[in-house]
Amino acid sequence: MTMPQRPVVLAWYGCDLASGQIIEELRSITVSQPLTGKLCASSTSLVSLALDGAPRGWEAATQQGRTMLVAVDTLTGKPIGAWLTLTRAGGSDPAVDLGLVSPEGYFDRRYTGTYTGADDQAAILTGTGAALMVSAPPFVFDAQATGTSQTYSVSDGDDRTVLSVWQEITDAGGPEWTVGCRWNSTNTGFVLPVLIRPRVGTITSTPDPVFDLPGCISQYTLTESYETGKGATRVTEYGTGEGVSRLRSDILTADDLIAAGYCLFEYRGTPADAATDPVQLTATARTDLAAMRTGSAVWAVTATASQAPRLGRDFGLGDSIGVQVRTSPRHPDGASTVARCWSWTLDPGADQISPILVEDDDT
């Protein structure tokens, strides 16, 4: 796949956090710490704003707690992400440093309140995340039903943040989620769609974006693991109770792997959100066994950004990506696989893009 031989140049916009409207274009920003994005999690970064060349309204456009910064790829015109401004430090130096957090970090600053529901898992996320729609950044829920129902309850006295609840539900086999960024309808600002899906991204066995060696890849590491929590041929999930009265899922075993010569590796988990629901315990066990039966395989790839598939246009979080290696010390006969983008790191100054790609049975 031929990619444009152009470096990633970012246009930065300082925006009002509540409305997403652009306050100023901040052309003198440089990235001090590589930008990152993570599926179902928040990430932080650091940028510097040179005061020589900054617009007159730079202070209003970077005020901590009141603004967000949006980076747009000037080649594609597409936002690659938004970050909330948390810290601003400057003085005798000719620049100010801006500490940033991705929009998912805001989820850890809002509490669920009291919620009780028996519904599709996607509806439970939007229900426990209702606070994100009130006096908040320009979030817009974009939720897709998972087809899996469960019962969930949380009390305001539990002091649970939206982030902690959502990560708990996802870790127990629930839906995936992330926050995107797109232009508003008038191209005068940005909105932040909160994507909730059974699996985020475009998942396919024949993806268009491909990272290759030789090609855009400068180095890679494939890490394979059968450690506890990453590999198992038998999974049981437990809930509340003690002894024989303790709730548990069905005992699920990868019989085909045992027949093929694998040993029995057992995993027992206790997902907090399914503690009183045996049906959900079994659903979680099924998800965990599918993920762990042959262990994990994670590709950490470093590529030349100007030659690689373009972040925000060609791929994003959750998308399937091809990896093709003609030959290397680890793969002398070559390797070809498809894996999902679980996180990415972009360093525009170094012309590097580094996705973390996880092999997934769904591809």
C-alpha positions in Angstrom: 0.0 0.0 0.0 1.6 3.3 -1.1 1.5 6.0 1.5 2.2 9.7 1.1 5.9 10.6 1.7 5.0 13.6 3.9 5.8 14.1 7.6 3.0 14.5 10.1 2.5 18.2 10.6 -0.1 19.1 13.2 -2.2 22.2 13.4 -3.1 22.9 17.1 -6.3 24.7 18.2 -7.1 26.0 21.7 -10.8 25.4 22.3 -13.4 26.2 24.9 -13.8 23.0 26.9 -17.6 23.4 27.5 -18.6 24.1 23.8 -15.7 22.8 21.8 -15.5 26.2 19.9 -12.1 27.3 18.7 -10.6 30.2 20.6 -7.2 30.5 18.9 -5.0 28.5 16.5 -1.8 27.9 18.4 0.9 27.6 15.7 3.9 27.8 18.1 3.1 24.6 19.9 5.7 21.8 19.8 5.2 18.3 21.3 7.5 17.8 24.3 6.3 14.3 25.0 4.9 11.9 22.4 1.1 12.0 22.0 -0.7 8.8 22.9 -4.1 7.2 22.6 -5.4 4.1 24.4 -8.5 2.0 24.1 -10.7 2.0 27.2 -8.2 4.2 29.1 -6.9 7.7 29.5 -3.5 9.0 28.5 -1.4 12.1 29.3 1.0 14.2 27.3 3.0 17.4 27.4 3.4 20.2 24.9 5.2 23.5 24.8 3.9 26.8 23.6 6.6 29.3 22.4 5.4 32.7 23.5 7.3 34.4 20.6 4.7 33.9 17.9 1.8 32.9 20.1 -1.5 34.7 19.4 -2.6 37.5 21.6 -5.4 35.3 23.1 -3.1 32.4 24.0 -3.8 32.6 27.7 -7.6 32.3 27.2 -7.0 29.4 24.7 -4.8 27.4 27.2 -6.4 28.1 30.6 -6.3 25.0 32.7 -9.7 23.5 33.4 -11.4 25.7 30.8 -9.9 24.6 27.5 -8.9 21.6 25.4 -6.3 21.4 22.7 -7.1 19.6 19.4 -4.4 18.4 17.0 -5.3 18.2 13.3 -3.2 16.5 10.7 -2.6 19.2 8.0 -2.3 16.5 5.3 -5.7 14.9 5.9 -7.5 17.7 7.6 -8.7 15.2 10.2 -8.3 15.6 14.0 -6.1 12.9 15.5 -7.2 13.7 19.1 -8.2 16.2 21.7 -6.6 16.7 25.1 -7.9 18.7 28.2 -5.5 21.3 29.6 -4.7 20.4 33.2 -1.5 22.3 34.0 0.2 25.4 32.7 3.7 26.4 33.8 5.9 29.3 32.6 7.9 32.2 33.8 11.3 33.4 32.7 11.6 30.8 30.0 10.4 31.7 26.5 7.8 29.0 26.5 5.0 27.6 28.7 4.5 23.9 29.3 1.0 22.5 29.0 0.1 19.3 30.8 -2.6 17.4 29.0 -5.0 14.5 29.5 -7.1 12.8 26.9 -10.9 13.2 27.3 -11.2 9.8 29.0 -9.4 11.4 31.9 -12.4 13.5 32.5 -14.3 10.3 33.2 -12.3 10.0 36.4 -13.4 13.5 37.5 -17.2 12.7 37.4 -19.1 10.3 39.7 -21.8 8.0 38.7 -24.2 8.8 41.5 -26.8 6.1 42.3 -27.7 3.8 39.4 -29.5 0.5 39.2 -30.4 -1.2 36.0 -31.0 -4.5 34.1 -30.3 -3.7 30.5 -28.0 -4.1 27.6 -24.4 -3.5 28.6 -24.1 -0.5 26.3 -27.2 1.1 28.0 -25.6 0.4 31.4 -22.5 2.4 30.3 -24.6 5.3 29.1 -26.7 5.1 32.3 -23.7 5.1 34.7 -22.1 7.8 32.5 -25.1 10.2 32.5 -23.1 12.8 34.4 -20.9 13.2 31.3 -23.8 14.9 29.6 -24.2 17.6 32.2 -21.9 20.7 32.5 -19.2 18.7 30.7 -17.1 18.8 27.5 -18.9 18.4 24.2 -19.4 14.7 24.5 -22.0 12.9 22.4 -22.8 9.3 23.1 -22.6 7.0 20.1 -23.5 3.6 21.6 -24.2 0.4 19.9 -26.2 -2.4 21.6 -24.0 -5.4 22.5 -26.8 -8.0 22.6 -25.7 -8.9 26.2 -27.8 -7.9 29.2 -26.8 -7.7 32.8 -27.8 -6.2 36.1 -25.6 -3.5 37.5 -25.9 -1.2 40.5 -23.8 1.4 42.1 -24.5 3.8 45.0 -23.5 7.4 45.2 -22.0 6.6 48.6 -19.6 4.2 46.8 -17.7 7.2 45.5 -17.2 5.5 42.1 -16.1 7.5 39.1 -17.4 6.9 35.7 -13.9 5.7 34.6 -13.6 3.1 37.3 -17.1 1.7 36.6 -16.6 1.6 32.9 -13.2 -0.1 33.2 -14.7 -2.6 35.6 -17.5 -3.5 33.2 -15.1 -3.8 30.2 -12.5 -5.8 32.1 -15.3 -8.3 33.0 -16.0 -8.9 29.3 -18.2 -5.9 28.6 -18.1 -3.5 25.6 -15.2 -1.4 24.6 -15.2 2.3 24.4 -13.1 5.3 23.5 -13.5 9.0 22.8 -13.0 10.3 19.3 -12.8 13.9 18.0 -14.4 15.4 14.9 -15.1 18.8 13.5 -18.5 20.3 14.3 -21.1 20.9 11.6 -19.8 24.5 10.9 -16.0 23.6 11.2 -15.7 26.2 13.9 -14.9 23.8 16.7 -15.0 20.1 17.7 -17.3 17.5 19.3 -16.2 14.4 21.2 -18.1 11.3 20.3 -18.1 8.7 23.0 -18.0 5.4 21.0 -19.4 2.4 22.8 -19.2 -0.9 20.8 -19.0 -4.6 21.4 -15.6 -4.1 19.7 -14.4 -0.6 18.8 -13.0 0.0 15.3 -13.2 -1.7 11.9 -12.4 -5.4 12.5 -11.5 -7.5 9.5 -9.2 -10.2 8.4 -8.2 -8.2 5.3 -7.3 -4.7 6.5 -6.2 -1.9 4.2 -3.6 -0.4 6.6 -0.5 -2.5 6.6 2.8 -1.9 8.4 5.6 -3.7 6.6 9.3 -4.6 6.9 11.1 -3.6 4.7 8.9 -0.6 4.3 7.6 1.8 7.0 8.7 -0.4 10.0 12.0 0.6 11.5 11.8 -2.0 14.3 9.3 -4.3 16.0 9.0 -6.7 18.9 6.6 -9.6 19.1 5.9 -10.5 22.8 4.1 -13.8 23.3 2.9 -14.8 26.8 1.2 -17.6 28.6 1.5 -15.9 32.0 -1.4 -15.9 34.6 -4.2 -13.9 33.2 -2.8 -14.1 29.6 -3.0 -17.8 29.0 -5.5 -20.5 30.1 -7.2 -23.6 28.8 -9.8 -23.7 31.6 -11.7 -20.6 33.0 -14.1 -20.3 35.9 -15.5 -17.0 37.1 -16.7 -16.7 40.7 -19.2 -14.3 42.3 -20.6 -13.7 45.8 -21.1 -16.3 48.6 -18.8 -18.7 50.4 -18.1 -22.4 50.1 -20.6 -24.5 48.2 -23.1 -21.5 48.1 -20.6 -19.3 46.2 -21.9 -18.3 42.8 -19.8 -19.4 39.8 -19.9 -19.6 36.1 -20.0 -22.8 34.1 -16.5 -24.4 34.0 -15.3 -23.8 30.4 -12.4 -25.8 28.9 -10.6 -25.5 25.6 -11.1 -29.2 24.9 -9.8 -29.0 21.4 -6.5 -27.6 22.6 -6.2 -30.3 25.3 -6.8 -32.9 22.7 -4.1 -31.3 20.5 -1.5 -31.7 23.3 -1.9 -28.6 25.5 -1.8 -29.0 29.3 -4.5 -27.8 31.6 -3.9 -24.3 32.7 -6.6 -23.0 35.0 -7.7 -19.5 35.6 -10.3 -18.4 38.2 -11.5 -14.8 38.2 -13.9 -12.7 40.2 -15.5 -9.9 38.1 -17.0 -7.4 40.5 -19.8 -6.3 38.2 -21.1 -9.8 37.8 -20.9 -10.9 41.4 -24.6 -11.8 41.7 -25.4 -12.8 38.1 -24.4 -16.4 37.2 -25.4 -15.8 33.5 -23.0 -12.9 33.2 -20.3 -14.9 35.1 -20.5 -17.5 32.3 -20.5 -14.9 29.6 -17.3 -13.4 31.2 -15.7 -16.8 31.4 -16.5 -17.4 27.7 -14.9 -14.1 26.8 -11.8 -14.7 28.9 -11.3 -18.2 27.6 -11.5 -17.0 24.0 -8.9 -14.4 24.8 -6.5 -16.6 26.8 -6.7 -20.1 25.2 -3.6 -19.8 23.1 -2.0 -16.9 25.1 -1.4 -13.4 24.1 0.6 -12.0 21.1 1.4 -8.3 21.1 3.3 -6.5 18.4 5.1 -3.3 19.4 5.9 -1.5 16.2 7.9 1.6 15.5 7.5 3.0 12.0 8.3 6.1 10.0 5.1 8.2 10.3 5.5 9.8 6.9 5.6 6.4 5.2 3.1 4.5 7.4 -0.7 4.3 7.3 -2.0 7.7 8.5 -3.4 8.0 12.0 -6.9 9.4 11.9 -7.5 8.6 8.3 -6.2 5.1 7.6 -6.5 3.6 11.2 -7.5 4.4 14.7 -8.0 2.7 18.0 -9.6 -0.8 17.7 -9.0 -1.1 14.0 -7.5 -4.2 12.4 -4.0 -3.6 11.0 -1.9 -5.9 8.9 1.8 -6.6 9.8 4.0 -8.0 7.1 7.6 -9.0 7.7 9.6 -10.3 4.7 12.5 -11.5 6.9 14.0 -10.7 10.3 16.1 -12.5 13.0 12.8 -13.4 14.8 11.1 -14.3 11.5 13.7 -15.5 9.0 11.0 -16.9 6.8 8.8 -13.9 7.1 5.6 -13.3 9.0 2.1 -12.0 8.1 -0.6 -11.4 10.7 -3.6 -9.1 11.5 -3.8 -7.5 14.9 -5.9 -4.7 16.5 -4.6 -1.3 17.5 -4.9 -1.2 21.2 -2.9 2.0 21.6 -0.7 4.4 19.6 2.1 6.8 20.3 2.9 9.6 17.8 6.1 11.7 17.9 5.7 14.2 15.0 9.2 15.7 15.5 10.9 12.4 15.2 8.6 11.3 12.4 7.6 8.2 14.3 4.3 6.4 14.9 4.3 3.4 17.3 1.1 1.4 17.5 0.6 -1.5 20.0 -1.1 -4.3 18.0 -2.8 -7.2 19.8 -3.7 -10.4 17.9 -7.4 -11.0 18.4 -9.6 -14.0 17.6 -12.1 -11.6 16.1 -9.9 -10.9 13.1 
